[in-house]
């Protein structure tokens, strides 16, 4: 598990402090004066997406407040600051591997960095409130297996999110009011959003480490190719936890000190399980035709096992949408619930209407219990390693 984009709100601050921050945002170009390359970009707007590597700073003097009739309106208030950034990219320059796993430390590091860049004293991150957290799990699969995973995911539908769901050949996006669930191939995303940016970044970094060395160009390209190879074998599963979810669970937006890693991981697991209908972590999931039949026969009476096996075959070959057309609503949800209770999955089965190349492991599920889950740093090789201290020196 690693954290990516987080959004924090400061306590109210004095107007003089806010004016100093606004002045610093204007003065800070985020440029390396010697080369003109962008290092840290302090941006006073919303981030364009979770791939955005900038630090968004928004000085605010209004907040949403519910009036007596229950309507939420913008009301003037004392100044406060909103910070939003990918803590993974801020600390490492990329989010292919090695992200922060301690939320409070990540929040503290981000606030401390902004404090240093603005040259302004800010209150400790512990008392800032949290308004968004992206929690990511990463899995090591071959590019072919990742493609097979997304081919299989095309059969899934999620009734409450299907209207806004975006399904592509290398990504699936399920937006919602309280959370957004994203599955995507890191290699494709890295190539589009990070490759060119990191070329400039590593050119500056290696220039600082090795000086005006003619081999720096080759070092940069080797580093980028190594990161691309690693990204090509990574399936990334992110859950973006929105402010509404935090308010529902805590009764308000919690402070960074109140938000625990266990809570964030639990939300991630439950949201992914709801999408995949895979059941809980401790359950051994079966999905091949013979294993499914043996499981159903051992759990349910013979007649019900036959009914559920036929239902499973429709789900495995046609997907949720077609199964809903063939069965009444009560029957569909009852049968699906019985399959889940028995630890039976219809995603990635060995029953197909067309031939399948079998690149995806039959037992794969993008959950923490899967053996392909990446829970350790990348291999200790020079291509993959850049110390955080050296990166900050280069900046």
N, C-alpha and C positions, 0 to 999 in steps of 0.2 A: 504494500500500500504506500502511496505517495500523494502529497498534496500539490495541486497546481495553482489555479487562480483562486485568490481569496479577496474579499472586500471587507474593509474595516472602517468603522466610523469613530472618530475621536470624541472625547467628552467636549463640552462647550469650552471655548477658549476666549481669551481677551481679544478685543478688536485690534489692539496694536500688534499682537502676535499674528493675527490673520493677515493684516496688511503687510507684514514682513514676509509671510509665506507667499502671498500673491506677487510681491515684488521679486522674490527669489525665483518663482516659476517663470516670470517673464525673462529674467536675466539668464537662467540656466538654459543653454541651448542643447546640452547633452552632446556636444561635439568635442572630439579630440582636436585641440588647437593645432597640433603639428601636422595632422593628416586630413582633418575634416571629416573623419569617420564618426558615425553615431555610436556612442557607448551606452549611456543611460539616457533615455528620453523621458523627461517629465512632461506629461501630457494632461491638459486640463479639460478633457472630454471623456466620453465613455469608450471603453475598449471595443474594437471591432469584432472580436471573437476570442475564444479561449486560446487561440494560437498567437494572439497579439503579445509581443514581447515588451511593450512599453509599460511604464508605471503611470497610472492615471491618478492625478491629484485634482480633487474638485472642492475648492473652498465654497462652503454653503452658508446661507443666512436664512434659509427657509426649511421647514420640515412638514411632513404630512401629519395632521392632527384630526381626529374625529370630533365633529361638533356635536351639539346636543341631540340633533336628529340622527346621528350615526353616520353622516356623510363625511368622507375623508377629504380634507381641503389642505392646501398649502398655506401655512401660517408663518409670519416672520418669527425669527428666534435668534438667540445668541449664536455667534459664529462657531462652526465646527468644520472638520476636514474629513472628506472621504478619500480613502486610498484603495485602489484596486490594481492588482498585478498578478502575474504568474510567478509565484515565489520560486518555482522550479527553474524557470528561465532566468529570473533575476539573479539567482545564486550560482547557476551553472552555465548559463548562456543557451541551454537547450533543455528539452524534457524527454530525451530518449531513454535515459536511465539515471539512477542516483538521486531521485527527488527527496525532499524532506519528508520524514515520517513522524515527526513530533510537531503537532499543530502549534502549540504555544511557542515553541522555539522558532518556528517559521514566522509566526506573527511578530515576535520580538525582533527577529533579524530584519524583517521588512521595515518596521517602524524605525529601527536604528539606522538603517540605510537611508531612508527618506530624511531623517533628522540630520544625518551627516551631509547629504546632498543639499539640503536647504540651509544648512548652517543655522538651525533654529532648534531650541530645546522643545521637545514634545513630551507629553505625559507617557508613562510606560504602556506598552502594548497590552498588558494584563487588564487594563480598565477600558480599553477600546471595545466597542460592541461589534459583533460579527454579523455580516449581512449576506455573505455568500462564501461557500467553500466547494471547490472541486476536488473530489476524492477519486484517485485512479488506481486501478490494478492493471498489471501488464503480464502478458503471456507469451512464451517463447514457442513459436510455430513457424513452419516453413511458409514461404510465400504462397505455394500451392494450397497448403492446408488453410491458410487465412482466406484465400479465395473460396475454397469449399465451404468454410464457415459462413461467409456472407451469402453464398448461393443458398445454403440451407435456411438462413435467417429470413429469406424472402418469403417463406411459407408462413412465418409467424405474423400474427396481428394482435394488437393490444387495444381493446374496444375503447377505452377512455382516452387513448392518445392517437389512434389510427388516423384521425382527420388531419392532424398536423405532422404525422410521422414522415420523415424523409429517408428513403432507402436508395442507396447507391451500390455500385459494384465493390466499393472498398470502405463504405461507412453506412451506419444506420443511426438515425437521430430521432429520439422520442421526447419532444418537449412537453412540459407540463407546468402547472401553476406552482407546485411545491418543489418539484425536482425535474431535472432534464437528464435523460440517460443517453449516453453516446458510446457506440462501438465503432472503432475505426482502425484501419491499417496505418500504423505509425510511419511506415516507409513512404507511402504516398503523400501523407500530410507533411512530413519532413522535407521532401523534395520541393513541394510547392511553397511552403511558408518559411523554412529555416535555412535552406542550403545556401542561397545567395547572401543572406544576412550574416551567417556564420563565417563565410569566406572573408568578409571584411573584418569581422571580429577577431578571427584567429590570425589574420595578417598583422593586426596591431599587437596582439598578444605575443606572437613569436618574435616580432620585432623588438619587444621589450625584453624577452628572455635571451635571445641570441644576438641582438643587435642587427647591423646591416649585413646579414649573412645571405649569400646568394642561394642557399639551400632552403630558405624560408618558404619560398613558393611551393616547393615539393612537400615540405612539412604540412603546409596548409591543406593541400590536395589529399595527402595521405590521411590526415585527420578527418576530413570531410567524407572521404570514401569509407573509412572505418565506421563512422557514425551512420552513414547510409546503409551499410551492410547490416549493422546491428538493428537499425530501424526497420529494415525490410523483413526481419524475423520477429516483429513485435505486434501483437494484437493488443490494443489499449481499450480498456473499458472504464469510462468515466461516469460518475454521477455528480451532477452539478446541484448542490443543495441550496435552494433559494431562501430568501428571507422569510417567506410565508411558512415554510416548513419549520424553521428555527423558532418562529413566533408561536406556532401551533404546539410544538413540543415543550417549549420553555415558558410560554406565556408572555414572552417578550424576546427581543434580540439579546442573546447571552453575551457576556464578555468573553474575551479570548481565554481568560483563565478558567472560565466555567465550562468551556467546550472541551470535551475529552476525546482522545483518539478512539476509545472504545465505542463511544456514541457514533462518531463519524463513520467508522468501519461498519457498524451495525446498520446504519441507514443505507450505506452503499450495498451491502449484501442483500438487504430486504428489497431494495428497488430493482436490482438485477434479477433476483429470483422471481419477482412479480412479472418481469418481462419474459423470462425464459420458461417460467412454470416448471422449474427443475426440482423444487423441493428444498429442504434444508441441507446445510453443509454436511451434517453427520450421516446423511442417507446415501447409500450406495445406489446410484442411478443406473438403470438398465435401459437400453435403447435398440438392441438388435432383436430381430424377429423371434428367435428361439429363446433368448433370455427374457424377453417381455412375456412370452407365453408361460414360461416356467414361473415367473414372478406372479402373474395374475392367477395361475392355477393354484399356487401355494397360498395366496392371500384370500381369494374369494371362492365362493361355491362354483361348481363346474359351469352352470348355466350362465351366471353373471360373468365368469371369466371369458366365455365365448363371446358374449355381447361386447364386453370391453375390448377384447382383442380385435373384433371387427371395427369398433369405433377407433381404436388406435391406428389401424391400417389406413383409414380415411384421413386421420390427422397427419400421419407420417407422409402420405403421398400427395394429399391435396391441400393440406394446411388448414388453419383455423377458419378462414373465410368460407371455404367450401363445406367444411363440416357443419358450420352454422346453418347453411342452406339446406342440408340434408336432415338435420335433427331439429326438434322443437327446442326452444330456449331452455326450459327446465331440464330436458334430457341432456342437452349439450353440456351445461354447467355441472350437472350431477356426474356424468361420465368423466368429464375432465378432472373433476375433484377426486374421483376414485382412482384415476391413473396417477395423479400427483401423490395421493396418500400411499400408494404402493411403490413409489419411487420409480415410476415409468416415464420416460421422456419420448416424445415423438419427433424431436429435432435431431438431425444427424443420424437417422436410423439407417439400416441396411436394406430397407424396402424402398424402391424407387420406380417411377414410371419410365425413366430413361437410364441409360448406363451411367455409372458414377466412377470417377477415377480413384476414389478411396484415399485421397491424400490426407484428409482430416481424420485424426484418431477417433475411433468409434466411441471412446469413453470421454472425449473432451467436453468440458463445460467451463465457460469463463467465470469460474468461482474460485475462491481461495483454496478450496480443497483439491483442485486439479494439480496433477504433478507438473504441468507446464507453467504454473504460476511462478513469476519472477520475484523471489523474495530476498535475493542477495545482489550485491553490486555486480556490474559487468566484470568480465575477466580482467585480471590485473595485468593489463598490457599498456605500453606507452601510448598506443593509438587512442585508447579510451580514457586516459587519465590526464586531467588537468586540475591542479590544486586550486581550491577556492581563493587562497591567499594570493597566488600568482595572478589570478584573474582580476582581483581587486587592485593589485599593484599596476596592472596594465591600464586600468581605468583611471 
